[in-house]
C-alpha cells in the first residue's frame, strides 16, 4: 500500500516570477498572483505549508479595470475613533498609490492568518518597470 506524500519545508524550492501588469485587468491579475503565492500551481501543494513562489509585479500604475469601478469602487479603513472612517475611490488610489491597489487585491484573495502574512512577504509590487530583483532571475509569467 502506498503512503500519501506529505511535503516538508526542505521539498519546497522557491522560484521567482515577473508579471507585467500593463493593460491587465486587476481582478484576473490578482487571482493569478494569489494562486502562485499560495503554491496551488505546484504538485506538492499543501494548505498548511507555504509552498508558494515569489512574484514581482511591474507597471502597477498601468493596470485596467472594467465597468464603472474607477468611480464606484471605494477603499475603506477605520481608525477606531468616532468619525474615523476614511474612504478613497479607486481612481484616487491609482493616482496616489498604484502599488497598494494590487497589493490589497492579492491580499484579500489569500486566506487570512499567519501563513498569508508570510506569503505576502514574497509579493513585490513596483509602479514602473524598474525593480531591484535581477539577482533572483525571475521567470516571465504571462497572465
N, C-alpha and C positions, 0 to 999 in steps of 0.2 A: 504494500500500500504506500502511495506517495504522500509525502507531507506537504502542507501548504507552505509556500515560500513567504517568509516574513523578512522584509528588508531591514538592514541595520544602517546606522549612520555611516559606516565605512563603505557601504554599497553605493551611496549617493555620490555622483560626480556632478559638480557644478559647471554648467555651461552658460555663457552669456549670449544674449540675443540683442540685436539692434533693430528697432522699429522706427520707421519714418512715419510720423503722424500727418504729413502733408496731405490734405484733401481726403482724409479718412473720417468716417462717421464715428463720433465719440463713443457711443454705446458698444458698437461692434469691436472697436479697438480695445476698449476696456475689458470686454468679455474675453477676448483672446489673450490679453496680457495677464488677466487674473488666472486663466487656465494654466498658463506657463509658470507663473509664480507658485501656484499650488502644486504643480507637478503632475497634473492629470493626463498630460500628454505622454508620460512615461509608463512603461510596463510595470515598473516597480512601485507605482503609486500606492501610498498607504495614508489614510486620513489622519493618523496620529503622529506622522513624521513629516518634517519639512523636506520633501523630495524635489521641490521645485528648482527652477533655474533663475538666473538674474536677467533682468530686462532693462535696456536703456532705450528711452523714448526721446527722439529728437523732433524738432519743429512743432512743439506743443502749441505755439501761437497760431498755427495754420490748420487747426482741427475744424471739422464741419459738423453741424447739427442739422437735423431735418425739422420741418414744420415751423411752428412759432416759438420754439424753445428759447431763442435768444431773448425774447421779451418776457415769456411766461415762466420759464424755469427760474426758481428762486432758491438760493442757498441761505439757510437759516442757522444761526448759532445763538445761544442764550447764555448770558453771563451768570445767571442765578440771582441777580438782583432785580427789584421791581423796575420795569422799563428797560430791561437789559437785552431785549430781543433785537438782533441785528439781521437785516435782510439785504442780500445783494443779488441782482439779476445775473444771469449767465453772460449777458453782453458786457456788463461792467467787470465781471470776474475775468473774462477773456482779455479785456483791455489791461487790467491791472496785474493779475496773477494767472497767466495761462497754464503754467505747470501745475498749479493747485487743482485746476479743473480735472485734469487727467488723473492726478493722484487720488482725489476724492472719489472719482468714478470707479477706479480699480479697488480702492479700499472698501467701498460699500458693496462690492461683489464678492469679497472674501468672507469666510466665516469669522465670527468675532472671537477674540480670545488672544492668549499669549502667542499662539502659533501664527496667527495672522500678522501680528506686530513683527514677528521675526521674518515673515515673508516680505513684508513691506520694506524692510531694510535693503532688500535686493532689487527694489524698483528705483531707477534713477530717471528723472524727467528733466529735459532741458528745453528752453524756449526756442533756441535756434539750432543750427547744425553742429555747433562745436560741443564736444564732450571730452572729458579727460580720461576715457576708459579704453584707449587703444591697446594698452598692455593686456587687457583681458581677452583680446582677439575675438570680438563679438561676431556671431554669425548673423547675416542679414535675414530678417524674417519678414515675409510678405503676409500682410493681414487681409 
